């Protein structure tokens, strides 16, 4: 399970991140509301742990933006102890659960397991499509007509980001943060390697879809115009 935690208390967030990682969760951190919203809108997370009091944008506003953009990712809202109004507002805005600070890690782990079971009971088409390709993020299968490939985890994560932002340029910095986290030393060259891997597999599948680079900005999916050679 991939989790996004939006929390400005860095020491607490990092401590929780380490405990969750030991319990086999992948955890990304965002320390302000604006970046937390950007991460949440990517749609790559299974659960979001969201504090209400945040710099730049508060948690309730983030939650409202996520739901208005049809992001159905389960959200656990972190509220101040005894703040019933925050709990009610959060639930009314689309939160799936809440925890009052301070809380025990055992309780957070139990809430995450419960949300995981609840999500598993919902059956829906999770296939991502663009032009002639289909990608299943759960199995990492990339298909074009009667041909298919099983992608590696990083290839799959990169393609998922591109597909969910089709029509937009995906910044290289966003790829690095989503695939390797905030504290990584990975550089643009690492992204270029995985873009190259994906390009080769799309070519082998004989797909019309191409991954183009916009110098200084990032990458996007496109289909070359008829009769023009893609470069």
Residue pairs with C-beta under 8 A, 6 or more apart in sequence:
1 25
1 26
1 46
1 47
1 112
1 116
2 25
2 26
2 27
2 28
2 44
2 45
2 46
3 20
3 25
3 26
3 27
3 28
3 45
3 46
3 47
3 48
3 49
3 112
4 27
4 28
4 29
4 30
4 36
4 39
4 40
4 45
4 47
4 48
4 49
5 13
5 16
5 17
5 27
5 28
5 29
5 30
5 48
5 49
6 29
6 30
6 31
6 33
6 36
6 39
6 40
6 48
6 49
6 50
6 51
6 54
6 59
6 62
7 13
7 16
7 29
7 30
7 31
7 49
7 51
7 54
7 78
8 31
8 32
8 51
8 53
8 54
8 55
9 51
10 29
10 31
13 29
13 31
14 29
16 27
16 49
16 105
16 108
17 27
17 29
19 105
20 27
20 109
20 112
21 27
23 109
25 112
28 39
28 45
28 177
28 178
28 181
28 182
29 181
29 182
30 36
30 38
30 39
31 55
32 54
32 55
32 56
32 57
33 54
33 55
33 56
33 57
33 58
33 59
33 61
33 62
34 56
34 57
35 56
36 50
36 54
36 57
36 62
37 57
37 62
37 65
37 66
38 174
39 45
39 177
39 178
40 48
40 62
40 66
40 71
40 73
41 65
41 66
41 69
41 71
42 161
42 164
42 165
42 174
42 178
43 71
43 73
43 164
44 157
44 160
44 161
44 164
44 178
45 73
46 73
46 74
46 116
46 119
47 73
47 74
47 75
47 76
47 112
47 115
47 116
48 66
48 73
48 74
48 75
48 76
49 75
49 76
49 78
49 108
50 59
50 62
50 63
50 75
50 76
50 77
50 78
50 95
51 59
51 77
51 78
52 58
52 59
52 60
52 77
52 78
52 79
52 80
52 86
52 90
53 59
53 80
54 62
59 77
59 78
59 90
60 86
60 89
60 90
60 93
63 75
63 77
63 90
63 93
63 94
63 95
64 93
64 94
66 73
66 75
66 94
67 93
67 94
74 96
74 97
74 115
74 118
74 119
75 94
75 95
75 96
75 97
76 95
76 96
76 97
76 98
76 99
76 108
76 111
76 112
76 115
77 86
77 87
77 90
77 91
77 95
77 97
77 98
77 99
78 98
78 99
78 101
79 86
79 87
79 90
79 98
79 99
79 100
79 101
80 86
80 100
80 101
81 100
81 101
81 102
82 100
83 100
87 98
87 100
90 98
91 98
96 115
96 118
97 111
97 114
97 115
99 107
99 108
99 111
126 136
126 137
126 138
127 134
127 135
127 136
128 134
128 135
128 136
128 137
128 160
128 163
128 164
129 135
129 163
130 163
130 166
130 209
130 221
131 207
131 208
131 209
131 223
132 144
132 145
132 207
132 208
132 209
133 142
133 143
133 144
133 202
133 205
133 207
133 209
134 142
134 143
134 144
135 141
135 142
135 143
135 151
135 156
135 159
135 160
135 163
136 143
137 156
137 160
139 150
140 150
140 151
140 152
140 153
140 155
140 156
141 148
141 149
141 150
141 151
142 148
142 149
142 150
142 151
142 156
142 159
142 201
142 205
143 205
144 202
144 205
144 206
144 207
145 206
147 204
147 205
147 206
148 205
149 201
149 204
149 205
151 159
151 198
151 201
152 197
154 179
154 194
155 194
155 197
155 198
155 201
157 178
157 179
158 175
158 179
158 191
158 194
158 195
158 198
159 198
161 170
161 174
161 175
161 178
162 170
162 211
162 219
162 220
162 221
163 221
165 220
166 220
166 221
167 220
168 220
169 214
169 217
169 218
169 219
169 220
170 218
170 219
170 220
171 217
171 218
172 188
172 191
172 217
172 218
172 219
174 218
175 191
175 218
175 219
176 184
176 186
176 187
176 188
176 190
176 191
177 184
179 186
179 191
179 194
180 186
180 190
191 219
195 211
195 213
195 219
198 211
199 210
199 211
202 209
202 210
202 211
208 223
208 224
209 221
209 222
209 223
210 221
210 222
210 223
210 224
210 230
211 219
211 220
211 221
211 222
212 219
212 220
212 221
212 222
212 230
213 219
214 220
224 230
